[in-house]
Amino acid sequence: MVDRFYEQIKKHILKKLFDMRCWMGKHTSIHNMQKGLPGHARDHKVISKVVNELVQKEWINTKPTHYGLELSLNIEKKKEIEDCIEE
């Protein structure tokens, strides 16, 4: 059940970044990723863990700023990201 929960959050994050067209140079805050999730899934630790996994896969690029972490999708992994969202 936990794996399915993480997969749902992973797809939510990827789809949100995809819909916002956050590729390479365009970023959005990690805090925006919890918007649209049900209350029990808005735990910042869980979202951070999923984001870290996506960074390790090189699907997401991060940009640290003085006000927080910014995220964007890696254009070189576009096909893999699209396949994951469509599953």
Secondary structure, DSSP 8 states (H G I E B T S, - for coil): -HHHHHHHHHHHHHHHHHHTT-BTT--EEGGGGGTTS-GGG--HHHHHHHHHHHHHTTSEEEEEETTEEEEEE-GGGHHHHHHHHH-
